[in-house]
Amino acid sequence: METTSRAVAQAPAAEGGQQVPSARRTVDGYLQAPFPWYGLDEAFTGPRWLMQVGTAADGAVEHGSIGHGDEPSVKNEYAAAATDEPKERFAVVVTVAANPSRRSADGTGLLEATSVSSAAWLAGVGLLSFTWPGQMDHTLRDDWLEQQTETAWALADDLSGPEWSMLSLPVDGVPTPFHYRESEFGWVLAGSTQEGVHVGAYGRGMSAYGLGFAMIKDIAAYA
C-alpha cells in the first residue's frame, strides 16, 4: 500500500496547563474519508480515541485507526515488569478502504489494491509501534523494528499459513470470520465487512475473543 500516515499532532496546553487530548484535533482527516469507520461495538464502555489516518499518494484517505482502553506508550516491557507497573489494556481497530488497483489522481502510476492482507499488515505494524522487547537497548530498537516490520508483512501476505487461525467475531451483529494470530507482544486480527471496508485490530491486555465491531455512526463525536 502506497500510503503515508498523518500522525497525531501534539495538542496545545488547555486552560490551567493541562494537555488537550491530541485526538480532538485530528477528526478532520477522518471526515474526509469516503468510507465508514469501525470501532468496538457498544459492549465496550471504556475510553475511545482517534489515532491517525493514512493517505494515498494522491492525498485520498485510505485507512485510519481508532483506539480503545488505555492509550498505549512505547516502553521497555522488562523495565515495566521490574517496577511492577500495571500493563496497559488496549485494542486498536484499523479500518482500510477496499480499493482495487487503480491509477493515481495525477495519472503517473498505479496505486496498489487493498485487501484483508493490507489490514493484517497495518495491524501488525501498529502493534510493533508500541512494543519494546525486554532488555533491549534503545539504540537497537530501530533495527529490531525494521526486521519485525518485514516479518509482519510476510505474515500478512500468507493468511492461510500456520501462524494464523480463524476466529468468528460479530461485525454489525453478523458473525464474521477473522484471521487471528498471537505473539509475545499481543494479538493481531483482520477480516472484511459488508460495508466495503477491511478491518484489522491489534491489542494487548484485552482478550480478542470477546470483542465485537460496529460501524461508527458519527466520527465527529470523537472530536
trRosetta pair geometry for C-beta under 8 A, 3 or more apart (Angstrom, degrees):
i j d omega theta_ij theta_ji phi_ij phi_ji
1 54 7.8 52 134 137 131 140
1 62 6.8 170 -172 132 123 150
1 63 7.8 19 170 -5 159 132
1 112 5.5 -126 -95 72 39 122
1 114 6.2 43 -98 -97 116 88
1 118 5.3 86 -49 -136 129 113
1 121 7.7 172 9 77 115 135
1 122 7.8 -11 37 -59 151 107
2 56 6.2 60 91 -150 85 73
2 57 5.3 -13 131 -35 121 105
2 111 5.8 -119 45 -135 115 74
2 112 6.0 129 -7 9 86 100
3 54 4.2 50 155 159 131 113
3 55 6.1 155 -156 76 83 27
3 56 5.7 -50 -99 -87 75 46
3 62 5.1 -115 -103 53 131 138
3 63 6.7 22 -165 27 170 105
4 54 6.5 172 83 -156 28 74
4 55 5.6 -21 58 59 82 82
4 57 8.0 94 -10 -87 103 48
5 52 5.2 43 -176 139 101 137
5 53 7.4 163 -150 92 60 33
5 54 4.9 -38 -93 -97 63 83
6 26 7.5 160 118 -150 110 111
6 29 5.4 -169 72 -104 149 156
6 52 5.6 -179 78 -166 60 93
6 53 5.2 3 41 63 112 79
6 54 7.2 -170 7 -90 74 30
6 55 6.5 53 -31 -10 106 108
7 52 5.4 -33 -119 -110 31 139
8 22 4.7 100 164 119 107 127
8 23 6.5 -33 -135 -79 129 57
8 26 5.6 -74 -121 -48 73 153
8 50 7.4 149 -102 112 114 85
8 51 6.1 -88 -48 -171 123 42
8 52 5.4 -107 -39 -70 76 90
9 22 5.7 -168 77 -161 53 115
9 25 5.8 -75 62 99 111 130
9 26 6.7 163 17 -73 88 100
10 22 6.1 -71 -130 -97 20 131
11 14 7.9 -3 141 -42 117 87
11 19 5.6 109 79 -178 111 86
11 20 4.2 -131 163 75 137 82
11 21 6.4 100 -21 105 161 13
11 22 4.1 -145 -33 -85 99 65
11 24 7.1 52 -107 50 137 96
11 25 5.8 167 -101 -7 90 132
12 20 6.4 18 66 26 62 116
13 17 5.5 -24 -178 -146 128 37
13 18 6.8 133 -162 69 78 23
13 19 6.0 -59 -110 -92 59 53
13 20 7.5 142 -156 -5 15 83
14 17 7.6 -23 69 57 60 13
14 18 5.1 -26 54 75 105 79
14 19 6.8 93 1 178 91 7
14 20 4.5 113 -55 -55 107 90
15 18 7.9 -6 74 36 41 87
19 22 7.8 -28 163 -42 110 79
20 24 6.0 -84 159 52 102 133
20 25 7.4 88 113 -37 117 108
21 24 5.2 96 80 -11 87 102
21 49 6.5 -108 175 -134 137 124
22 25 5.8 -60 -167 34 54 109
22 26 6.7 42 145 -21 77 114
23 26 5.8 -71 -150 35 40 111
23 27 7.9 64 159 -53 67 79
23 49 4.3 -154 -37 -174 169 90
23 50 3.9 145 -160 51 100 83
23 51 7.0 -21 -105 -63 105 31
23 67 7.9 -114 -91 35 144 113
23 222 6.6 -76 149 156 114 103
24 27 7.3 -20 -163 -21 34 107
24 50 7.8 151 -57 33 28 118
24 222 7.8 -151 -101 137 55 65
24 223 5.3 90 -152 -171 65 53
26 29 5.9 -26 176 21 79 112
26 30 7.3 78 129 -13 77 101
26 50 5.2 -166 78 117 111 134
26 52 7.0 -71 -180 -104 152 48
26 53 7.6 177 167 -4 108 96
27 30 5.3 -59 -160 41 53 114
27 31 6.0 54 146 -26 79 104
27 50 6.3 -152 -81 -48 67 165
27 219 6.5 159 -154 136 99 93
27 220 5.9 95 170 -121 143 52
27 222 6.0 160 -98 79 114 93
27 223 3.9 -58 -19 -77 152 107
28 31 5.7 -57 -149 34 32 112
28 32 6.8 34 154 -24 64 104
29 32 5.9 -55 -157 27 33 113
29 33 7.7 48 147 -36 60 92
29 52 7.7 -9 87 -168 157 48
29 53 3.9 -161 142 22 126 141
29 55 7.9 -103 -153 -56 112 107
29 61 6.2 140 175 -100 79 129
29 64 7.0 152 121 -100 109 138
30 33 5.9 -37 -167 2 42 116
30 37 6.3 0 -163 -60 111 147
30 50 6.5 -103 -36 -130 140 130
30 53 6.1 -166 -69 -65 60 128
30 61 7.6 146 -112 -160 26 160
30 64 5.9 -173 -100 127 84 172
30 219 4.8 -137 137 155 130 144
30 222 7.6 17 55 56 165 131
31 219 6.6 -168 -76 86 66 121
31 220 6.6 48 -84 -75 115 91
32 53 7.9 116 55 146 104 170
32 61 5.2 130 95 -16 97 130
33 37 6.9 95 72 -57 151 94
33 53 7.1 -144 -59 -138 113 135
33 61 4.2 -89 -88 95 77 137
33 64 6.8 -102 -63 0 145 130
33 97 7.3 -161 -163 -62 103 117
34 60 7.7 -30 4 -163 113 107
34 61 7.6 155 5 61 69 97
34 97 7.3 51 66 -115 84 137
35 95 7.1 -173 110 151 115 119
35 97 4.6 173 -8 -104 153 91
35 98 7.9 140 -123 18 150 70
35 195 7.6 124 -171 133 89 99
35 196 6.4 -129 -134 101 110 103
35 197 5.2 126 166 -75 132 117
36 95 7.5 -117 105 -161 55 149
36 195 5.3 -39 41 150 130 144
36 197 6.4 -130 62 -8 77 140
36 215 4.8 -10 157 -148 138 114
36 216 7.0 170 178 47 87 72
37 64 6.8 -41 -116 74 112 117
37 66 6.5 105 169 -40 118 131
37 95 5.1 -155 -137 9 57 162
37 215 7.2 114 76 -158 44 64
37 216 4.5 -20 87 34 96 124
37 219 5.2 77 30 -84 142 125
38 66 7.5 -153 93 25 46 133
38 93 5.6 -113 107 154 86 133
38 95 4.8 142 26 -84 88 112
38 171 7.6 -21 -141 -148 140 100
38 193 6.8 179 -70 -49 145 153
38 197 6.8 -175 -17 95 117 137
38 199 5.1 -44 71 -107 155 121
38 213 5.2 23 176 178 120 114
38 214 6.9 163 -149 83 79 25
38 215 5.8 -53 -96 -99 72 46
38 216 6.5 -170 -106 -14 17 87
39 48 6.3 39 -172 -144 150 131
39 66 4.4 -72 -97 105 102 151
39 68 6.8 132 -173 -59 100 118
39 93 5.1 167 -123 47 44 147
39 213 7.1 172 94 -148 22 74
39 214 6.8 -28 67 63 66 72
39 216 5.2 62 4 -67 108 108
40 43 7.3 -96 159 62 100 79
40 44 3.9 24 122 14 136 146
40 48 7.7 -146 41 -99 99 113
40 68 5.1 39 3 -82 130 165
40 91 6.4 79 -59 91 128 130
40 93 6.4 -169 -39 -38 66 134
40 211 6.1 -89 -124 -155 102 97
40 212 6.8 87 -164 72 69 56
40 213 6.4 -71 -113 -103 35 53
40 214 7.4 20 139 22 25 86
41 44 6.7 116 68 11 47 90
41 170 7.0 -15 -22 97 152 111
41 212 4.0 -29 15 101 129 103
41 213 6.1 130 -39 172 88 2
41 214 3.9 94 -103 -18 80 116
42 45 7.8 36 175 -76 58 73
42 214 6.9 3 -19 16 73 158
43 210 7.9 -126 127 152 142 93
43 212 5.8 77 22 35 128 117
44 48 7.9 104 116 -70 118 105
44 68 5.8 -1 160 -167 151 139
44 91 7.9 -109 -115 52 153 130
44 211 7.6 11 -53 -131 121 77
46 68 6.2 99 79 179 106 81
46 69 5.2 39 110 -93 148 52
47 68 7.1 158 88 -155 57 45
47 69 6.5 116 58 -113 86 4
47 70 7.7 84 52 -78 124 27
47 71 7.8 -58 107 -40 139 83
48 66 6.5 -2 -171 173 98 104
48 67 6.9 154 -159 86 47 58
48 68 5.5 -11 -104 -101 72 72
48 222 6.6 -91 117 -115 104 104
49 66 7.5 156 79 -165 35 62
49 67 4.7 -20 65 64 86 107
49 68 8.0 176 23 -74 70 32
49 71 6.4 -16 51 -87 153 105
49 222 7.0 137 -134 -166 31 110
50 64 7.8 -22 -157 167 90 120
50 65 7.9 117 -168 90 51 63
50 66 6.4 -40 -107 -114 48 67
50 67 7.5 -19 64 18 1 89
50 222 5.2 113 -41 139 103 136
50 223 7.9 15 -11 -80 140 55
51 64 7.3 160 65 178 86 77
51 65 4.0 -30 56 88 133 105
51 66 6.7 -155 3 -90 97 18
51 67 5.3 105 -55 -29 109 103
51 92 6.7 23 -31 -142 155 120
52 64 6.5 -147 105 -142 41 78
52 65 6.1 22 47 36 65 103
53 61 5.2 -34 173 -139 132 109
53 63 7.0 164 -160 93 62 43
53 64 3.8 -29 -106 -93 71 112
54 61 7.4 108 75 -156 44 62
54 62 5.5 -55 99 63 91 93
54 63 4.5 3 46 61 113 89
54 64 6.5 -167 11 -73 70 55
54 122 7.6 -120 -4 -125 155 132
55 59 5.5 -15 176 -153 134 32
55 60 6.3 149 -156 73 82 32
55 61 5.6 -51 -98 -95 77 45
55 62 6.3 129 -134 5 24 90
56 59 7.0 -36 69 31 71 19
56 60 4.8 1 34 56 113 88
56 62 5.1 98 -45 -42 89 126
56 104 7.3 -167 146 -122 116 89
56 111 5.5 5 -157 -132 132 140
57 104 5.3 -35 79 -127 118 133
57 109 7.6 17 64 63 162 115
57 111 6.7 -155 24 -94 104 103
58 104 5.0 168 -49 -169 112 84
58 105 3.5 114 -143 9 142 112
58 106 6.5 -175 -104 -10 98 83
58 111 7.5 -73 1 -62 108 136
59 105 7.6 -40 33 19 89 147
60 105 7.4 140 -27 -39 111 124
61 64 6.8 -9 -175 -38 113 114
61 97 7.6 118 112 -27 69 131
62 96 6.8 6 150 -151 79 70
62 97 5.3 -106 -154 30 55 113
62 99 7.1 -66 -135 -2 99 139
62 114 6.8 169 -176 -62 111 144
63 94 6.2 16 179 179 115 94
63 95 6.3 179 -148 90 67 53
63 96 4.3 -10 -101 -104 113 68
63 97 6.7 -126 -66 5 64 75
63 114 7.8 166 -56 -132 113 148
63 118 7.6 -154 -65 145 145 113
63 119 7.9 -179 -126 -99 134 69
63 122 6.1 -100 149 -114 158 168
64 94 7.3 -178 94 -147 28 62
64 95 6.0 -7 58 54 73 93
65 92 5.3 3 -172 178 115 111
65 93 6.9 153 -153 79 62 43
65 94 5.0 -26 -96 -96 82 73
65 95 7.8 178 -86 16 33 69
65 122 7.9 -158 -69 153 107 116
65 126 6.5 149 -103 -121 149 144
66 92 7.0 160 78 -158 41 63
66 93 5.0 -14 59 59 95 95
66 95 7.5 37 -4 -10 104 104
66 216 7.3 161 -79 -54 163 143
66 222 7.6 -109 -130 -105 106 158
67 71 6.4 60 142 -110 155 68
67 72 7.7 -145 -141 8 130 89
67 90 6.3 -23 -166 -167 97 118
67 91 7.8 147 -159 83 52 42
67 92 5.1 -26 -103 -104 65 85
68 90 6.5 145 80 -160 56 66
68 91 4.8 -17 64 64 111 85
68 92 7.1 -177 20 -83 76 36
68 93 7.1 46 -11 -10 115 98
68 206 7.9 -41 101 17 105 173
69 88 7.5 118 129 169 113 82
69 89 4.9 -112 -175 110 137 74
69 90 4.0 -165 79 -106 119 53
69 91 6.0 89 0 14 126 70
69 203 7.7 81 27 -143 146 117
69 205 7.5 167 161 87 153 115
69 206 6.1 -135 -65 -43 158 140
70 88 4.2 -140 95 -156 137 89
70 89 5.4 95 6 52 112 58
70 90 5.0 -100 61 -59 71 99
70 205 7.6 1 30 75 122 151
71 88 7.8 -82 79 -150 30 134
71 90 7.1 97 -101 -97 13 142
72 88 5.0 142 -106 120 73 157
72 90 5.0 -115 -45 31 101 156
72 92 8.0 -72 9 -42 127 119
72 130 4.2 20 135 -149 134 150
72 204 7.3 85 -103 42 134 116
73 88 7.3 152 22 -50 72 152
73 130 7.0 116 92 -143 9 97
74 129 7.1 -86 -77 154 113 56
74 130 5.6 -132 -81 -136 66 45
74 131 7.4 -38 -129 32 81 19
74 132 5.5 93 180 -35 84 116
75 79 6.9 -108 165 69 93 111
75 80 5.6 88 122 -55 122 119
75 132 6.0 -136 105 36 18 130
76 79 4.0 61 86 13 114 110
76 80 6.5 173 89 -14 58 83
76 132 4.8 -77 -89 112 48 123
76 133 7.9 -17 -142 86 70 29
76 134 6.6 98 177 -115 83 44
76 135 7.8 116 -171 -35 117 23
76 136 7.2 -164 -126 52 100 76
76 138 7.9 -87 -65 -70 114 87
77 80 5.6 -54 -146 36 33 114
77 81 6.3 34 156 -20 66 105
77 131 7.6 -11 -36 -155 118 67
77 132 6.4 172 -13 77 77 71
77 133 6.8 -40 28 -149 114 24
77 134 4.9 -72 78 -64 93 84
78 81 5.9 -56 -151 35 29 109
78 82 6.4 30 151 -22 63 108
78 133 7.8 32 -22 146 105 49
78 134 3.0 108 -53 -148 103 89
78 135 4.8 75 -31 -37 171 66
79 82 5.6 -55 -149 34 34 114
79 83 6.5 13 159 -4 67 109
79 134 7.9 178 -9 -131 57 71
80 83 6.3 -70 -150 46 28 96
80 85 4.3 -80 -161 53 82 122
80 87 7.1 97 139 -92 136 68
81 84 7.5 31 -175 -76 34 34
81 85 7.6 -74 -61 40 22 81
81 134 7.3 -11 18 -109 127 124
87 204 7.1 -104 164 138 114 106
87 205 5.1 -177 120 -88 106 122
88 204 6.6 57 85 87 85 108
88 205 5.9 -158 103 0 44 153
89 204 7.3 -129 -121 100 36 61
89 205 3.4 -121 -102 121 65 125
89 206 5.0 101 -175 -49 89 88
90 203 5.6 -152 102 -140 56 87
90 204 6.4 18 50 49 79 75
90 205 6.6 54 12 52 53 114
90 206 6.6 -141 65 0 11 122
91 201 6.1 8 -180 -178 97 113
91 202 7.4 177 -151 92 58 32
91 203 3.6 -25 -102 -85 66 140
91 206 4.9 -81 -43 73 105 142
91 208 7.6 141 -119 -97 124 70
91 211 6.6 178 -162 -103 165 140
92 123 7.6 170 89 -133 99 79
92 126 5.8 -128 90 151 145 141
92 201 6.5 168 85 -152 51 63
92 202 5.5 -8 54 58 98 78
92 203 6.4 169 12 -75 65 76
93 199 6.5 -24 -168 -163 95 101
93 200 7.6 148 -163 83 47 48
93 201 5.0 -20 -105 -99 60 97
93 213 6.5 141 -131 -122 139 110
94 119 5.9 162 97 -151 112 80
94 122 4.9 176 175 111 159 121
94 123 5.3 -144 18 -73 136 81
94 126 6.5 -164 -60 -24 131 154
94 199 6.9 141 77 -163 59 49
94 200 4.0 -14 61 65 115 96
94 201 6.6 -167 16 -75 78 40
94 202 7.7 30 -13 2 114 90
95 197 5.3 -1 -169 166 92 141
95 198 7.6 143 -161 78 45 50
95 199 6.1 -19 -103 -104 61 71
96 114 5.3 -158 156 176 114 138
96 118 5.2 165 180 109 160 114
96 119 4.6 -139 11 -78 135 86
96 122 6.5 159 -70 17 124 149
96 197 6.2 148 72 -172 45 84
96 198 4.3 -21 65 64 106 99
96 199 7.5 -167 21 -75 81 24
96 200 6.7 46 -14 -3 116 104
97 114 6.2 102 84 44 63 156
97 196 7.6 -1 -155 136 64 90
97 197 6.0 -53 -107 -114 34 87
97 198 8.0 -7 71 22 10 82
98 114 6.0 -136 -127 86 34 106
98 115 7.8 63 -134 -101 79 34
98 192 7.0 56 -84 -138 133 110
98 196 5.1 -133 40 179 119 61
98 197 5.7 -151 -17 -105 92 26
98 198 5.7 118 -76 -25 88 86
99 102 6.5 -82 170 6 108 122
99 111 7.2 -23 127 112 139 119
99 113 6.1 -156 102 -143 69 54
99 114 4.9 65 40 17 82 104
100 113 5.1 -28 -161 -113 34 107
101 110 5.8 10 180 179 98 118
101 111 7.0 175 -153 82 52 57
101 112 6.3 -36 -109 -150 83 30
101 113 4.2 -57 -50 -45 69 94
102 110 6.9 155 85 -154 22 73
102 111 5.4 -13 66 51 75 101
102 113 7.8 103 -9 -84 74 69
103 107 5.9 14 165 -117 126 51
103 109 7.3 161 -147 96 66 27
103 110 6.0 -56 -98 -102 49 58
103 111 7.2 76 161 6 7 85
104 107 6.6 -116 75 -26 77 15
104 108 5.8 -32 63 48 129 75
104 109 5.3 33 0 62 122 71
104 110 7.1 -150 -22 -105 81 8
104 111 5.5 117 -75 -42 74 98
114 118 4.3 -59 -154 15 79 166
114 119 7.9 78 174 -38 103 77
114 198 6.5 -146 142 14 107 131
115 118 5.3 123 49 -4 54 96
115 119 7.7 -113 106 4 43 85
115 198 6.8 92 153 -66 23 156
116 119 5.6 -52 -157 37 42 111
116 120 6.3 43 145 -21 70 105
116 159 6.5 18 107 -68 117 166
116 179 6.8 105 154 9 126 124
116 190 5.2 129 -179 137 83 111
116 191 6.3 -3 -132 -126 118 21
116 192 5.7 -80 -79 -46 102 94
116 198 5.3 -168 -96 -139 50 129
117 120 5.4 -52 -144 38 36 114
117 121 6.2 37 156 -21 67 104
117 156 4.7 113 -167 155 77 89
117 157 5.7 62 -157 -96 137 42
117 159 6.2 -125 -86 -35 84 117
117 190 7.5 109 -93 122 19 157
118 121 5.9 -55 -149 35 28 109
118 122 6.4 24 155 -15 64 107
118 156 7.6 108 -67 166 12 133
118 198 6.4 110 68 69 99 153
118 200 8.0 -125 107 -38 58 131
119 122 5.9 -55 -145 39 31 108
119 123 6.2 29 156 -18 64 109
119 190 4.2 147 101 -143 104 113
119 191 7.6 -80 91 31 150 27
119 198 4.0 -139 -37 133 133 115
119 199 6.1 70 -156 93 150 14
119 200 3.3 -180 169 -44 85 103
120 123 5.9 -58 -147 39 28 110
120 124 6.2 29 155 -21 64 109
120 155 7.3 -128 147 113 120 86
120 156 3.9 164 100 -128 107 94
120 159 6.4 -172 -34 -89 166 108
120 179 6.3 -21 -92 81 130 127
120 188 6.6 88 -156 149 71 118
120 189 7.9 -74 -109 159 80 19
120 190 3.7 -97 -70 -5 77 156
120 200 5.8 -168 -71 -114 29 119
121 124 5.6 -55 -145 36 30 112
121 125 6.3 24 159 -13 66 107
121 152 6.0 113 -143 137 64 96
121 153 5.5 38 -129 -107 118 59
121 156 3.7 -106 -63 21 79 176
121 157 7.8 41 -69 -43 116 71
122 125 6.0 -56 -144 41 29 106
122 126 6.1 36 153 -26 63 108
122 200 5.4 144 71 52 96 156
123 126 5.5 -52 -146 33 30 117
123 127 6.6 32 155 -20 63 101
123 188 4.7 136 122 -151 113 98
123 189 7.0 -87 148 53 166 38
123 190 6.0 -160 14 -67 141 99
123 200 3.4 -142 -41 160 119 119
123 201 5.9 16 -127 53 134 14
123 202 4.4 156 -178 -38 88 103
124 127 6.0 -52 -154 31 30 109
124 128 6.7 29 150 -17 62 106
124 152 3.4 166 130 -156 131 116
124 153 7.8 -162 81 -50 139 39
124 155 6.4 147 -105 71 160 122
124 156 6.0 -131 5 -53 140 113
124 188 5.0 22 -81 -123 69 162
124 202 7.0 159 -78 -82 26 136
125 128 5.5 -55 -151 37 37 114
125 129 6.5 46 150 -31 67 100
125 149 5.7 44 -112 -127 98 89
125 152 5.4 160 -60 106 67 159
126 129 5.7 -49 -154 22 33 115
126 130 7.6 7 157 2 61 101
126 200 7.9 140 16 118 134 122
126 202 5.2 164 85 35 109 139
127 130 6.6 -75 -164 45 35 93
127 131 6.3 34 145 -30 69 122
127 183 7.8 122 129 48 147 122
127 185 5.9 120 153 119 111 116
127 186 5.0 -149 -151 65 124 126
127 187 7.9 -164 -104 68 149 24
127 188 5.9 -101 -16 -73 144 103
127 202 4.0 -124 -61 177 103 146
127 203 7.7 -72 -102 -11 104 17
127 204 7.4 124 -144 -41 98 104
128 131 5.2 -69 -144 34 38 120
128 145 6.1 131 156 -140 118 81
128 148 5.2 165 -126 116 137 126
128 149 6.4 -157 85 -75 165 71
128 152 6.4 -103 -25 -46 135 145
128 185 7.2 46 -94 131 53 163
129 145 7.9 67 -95 -143 50 124
130 204 7.6 -144 103 9 123 135
131 148 8.0 -100 82 127 133 166
131 185 4.4 -1 -117 -149 140 133
131 186 7.5 -130 -79 2 118 110
132 136 6.5 -146 174 62 74 115
132 138 7.6 -14 -151 -104 129 75
132 141 6.1 -29 -128 -117 90 130
133 136 4.5 69 75 -13 92 131
133 144 6.7 -117 12 178 123 158
133 185 7.9 -69 -83 -82 76 109
136 140 5.5 -116 -177 76 96 116
136 141 6.2 111 128 -78 123 77
136 144 6.4 -7 -164 -31 153 160
137 140 5.0 82 68 6 85 104
137 141 7.8 -131 100 -30 48 80
138 141 5.4 -28 -156 -8 47 121
139 142 7.9 -45 177 15 37 99
140 143 5.6 -57 -168 42 62 111
140 144 5.9 62 138 -23 84 107
141 144 5.4 -59 -147 41 36 113
141 145 5.9 38 156 -25 71 107
142 145 5.7 -53 -144 35 29 112
142 146 6.5 30 156 -20 63 104
143 146 5.9 -53 -150 33 31 111
143 147 6.5 28 153 -16 63 108
144 147 5.8 -60 -152 39 31 110
144 148 6.1 22 156 -13 68 112
145 148 5.8 -58 -141 43 29 106
145 149 6.1 37 156 -27 64 106
146 149 5.7 -51 -147 30 28 114
146 150 6.8 28 154 -17 60 103
147 150 6.0 -57 -159 33 31 110
147 151 6.6 30 146 -17 64 106
148 151 5.2 -50 -148 36 40 116
148 152 6.3 46 150 -24 68 100
149 152 5.5 -47 -147 32 33 114
149 153 6.6 35 151 -19 62 101
150 153 5.7 -51 -152 33 34 113
150 154 6.5 34 150 -18 65 104
151 154 5.7 -54 -149 36 34 111
151 155 6.3 33 153 -18 66 106
152 155 5.8 -54 -147 38 31 111
152 156 6.2 29 155 -19 65 108
153 156 5.8 -56 -145 38 30 110
153 157 6.3 28 155 -20 64 109
154 157 5.8 -59 -148 36 29 111
154 158 6.7 -4 160 7 63 113
155 158 6.4 -81 -149 51 28 91
155 161 7.1 -119 -142 59 61 138
155 163 5.5 -69 -138 84 107 153
155 164 7.6 138 -179 -49 93 101
155 181 7.0 -87 176 33 133 168
156 159 7.0 6 -166 -64 39 87
156 190 7.6 57 -133 4 93 160
158 161 3.9 43 136 -27 111 125
158 163 7.6 79 94 33 105 110
158 164 7.9 -177 112 -2 70 122
159 164 5.5 -6 -164 14 54 172
159 179 4.7 -67 -160 -111 108 163
159 190 7.4 -97 -115 72 128 119
160 164 7.2 -71 -98 60 7 126
161 164 6.0 87 66 14 69 98
163 181 5.1 17 148 -121 86 140
164 179 4.7 -15 -167 -171 134 99
164 180 6.6 122 -159 57 75 37
164 181 5.1 -69 -99 -58 59 104
165 179 7.8 140 70 -158 30 54
165 180 5.4 -40 69 69 78 92
165 181 7.1 133 15 -84 74 57
166 177 5.6 -26 -163 -159 108 103
166 178 7.1 139 -159 72 56 45
166 179 6.7 -41 -101 -101 58 48
166 180 7.0 111 -141 18 11 97
167 177 7.5 128 70 -157 38 54
167 178 4.9 -33 70 67 88 98
167 179 7.8 87 24 -164 86 4
167 180 4.1 38 -2 -18 126 145
167 189 6.4 -65 54 -125 130 133
167 208 6.9 34 149 123 166 116
167 209 7.1 -115 -155 -108 128 65
168 175 5.0 12 176 -174 115 101
168 176 6.8 152 -153 69 67 31
168 177 5.7 -36 -95 -93 73 54
168 178 7.2 161 -96 15 22 81
169 175 7.5 153 82 -145 14 58
169 176 6.1 -36 71 61 63 84
169 178 5.6 2 19 -4 109 130
169 189 7.7 66 4 146 142 157
169 191 7.7 177 48 16 102 152
169 208 7.7 -79 -74 161 143 84
169 211 5.8 1 -150 85 139 80
169 212 6.1 -169 174 -104 93 51
169 213 6.8 71 126 -1 117 95
170 173 5.6 -6 -173 -125 120 17
170 174 6.4 130 -151 57 71 27
170 175 6.0 -44 -90 -85 63 46
170 176 6.8 97 -144 11 18 90
170 212 4.2 -5 67 -134 102 107
170 213 7.1 -174 101 35 60 62
171 174 5.7 -37 67 62 72 84
171 176 4.2 5 8 -2 115 147
171 191 7.3 -142 -45 98 143 127
171 193 5.2 -140 159 -113 144 91
171 194 7.5 152 108 5 118 86
171 199 6.9 174 -117 20 131 154
171 212 7.4 -168 -75 -171 34 71
171 213 4.7 -8 -114 70 74 105
171 214 7.4 170 -162 -80 48 39
172 193 7.1 88 0 -155 116 112
172 194 7.1 -93 48 39 139 109
172 195 7.6 112 -28 -30 148 117
172 213 7.4 -33 -26 101 58 74
172 214 5.6 111 -85 -126 55 65
172 215 6.0 17 -80 -6 112 95
173 212 8.0 42 -78 -174 39 130
173 214 7.8 47 -27 -100 71 98
174 194 6.9 34 51 -12 156 130
176 191 5.5 128 141 141 110 148
176 192 7.6 -142 -172 71 123 52
176 193 7.1 -22 -126 -104 160 56
176 213 7.9 -54 45 45 138 115
177 191 6.0 171 97 -126 51 128
178 189 4.5 30 158 178 130 115
178 190 6.4 149 -160 69 87 25
178 191 3.8 -85 -100 -39 71 124
179 189 6.4 164 83 -154 50 62
179 190 5.2 -14 55 59 99 82
179 191 6.7 161 10 -69 68 73
180 187 6.9 -3 -169 -176 89 112
180 188 7.4 165 -149 89 47 50
180 189 4.4 -9 -101 -103 76 99
180 208 6.5 166 -141 113 124 150
181 187 6.9 173 92 -152 43 69
181 188 5.5 -6 60 59 87 92
181 189 7.6 167 20 -80 56 56
182 186 7.6 -120 -148 132 67 28
182 187 4.8 -32 -103 -99 71 87
182 188 8.0 176 -87 21 29 66
183 186 6.6 5 60 51 84 44
183 187 7.4 164 21 -89 66 39
183 188 7.6 21 2 -1 106 103
185 204 7.0 -70 155 -90 56 126
186 202 6.0 77 117 176 129 90
186 203 5.8 -161 -175 98 123 32
186 204 3.7 -79 -100 -76 116 89
187 202 6.6 -179 91 -146 51 59
187 203 6.1 -11 56 57 90 74
187 204 7.6 160 15 -80 70 52
187 208 5.0 -110 107 -28 151 133
188 200 7.2 -13 -171 -174 87 99
188 201 7.4 165 -153 88 45 50
188 202 4.8 -11 -102 -100 71 94
189 200 6.9 168 91 -156 50 55
189 201 5.2 -4 57 56 93 92
189 202 7.7 173 20 -77 62 50
189 208 5.9 138 -22 -165 134 145
190 198 6.7 14 -173 170 96 108
190 199 7.0 175 -147 94 53 50
190 200 4.3 -12 -101 -105 91 81
190 201 7.6 180 -75 19 50 62
191 198 7.2 -174 102 -157 29 73
191 199 5.8 -11 65 61 73 91
192 197 7.5 173 -153 98 66 38
192 198 5.1 -46 -101 -107 71 69
192 199 7.1 151 -111 16 18 78
193 196 7.3 -40 83 30 91 28
193 197 5.4 7 41 64 116 77
193 198 7.4 -177 7 -103 80 21
193 199 5.8 70 -36 -19 106 114
193 213 7.7 -109 -88 108 119 130
193 215 7.7 125 179 -67 156 96
195 215 6.1 89 -33 -84 167 131
199 213 5.9 75 178 -173 163 168
201 208 7.2 144 103 -127 123 109
201 211 7.2 -164 132 129 166 163
201 213 7.6 -142 -51 -79 138 124
203 206 5.0 -52 155 57 140 101
203 208 6.6 157 48 -73 119 87
206 211 7.6 78 140 -68 112 111
207 210 5.5 62 91 13 109 97
207 211 7.7 -163 105 -28 63 89
208 211 5.5 -50 -160 7 49 123
216 219 5.2 76 118 -75 132 75
216 222 7.9 -13 -169 -32 144 120
218 221 4.4 74 104 -17 105 109
219 222 5.9 -37 -176 14 56 114
220 223 5.5 -32 -170 5 56 119
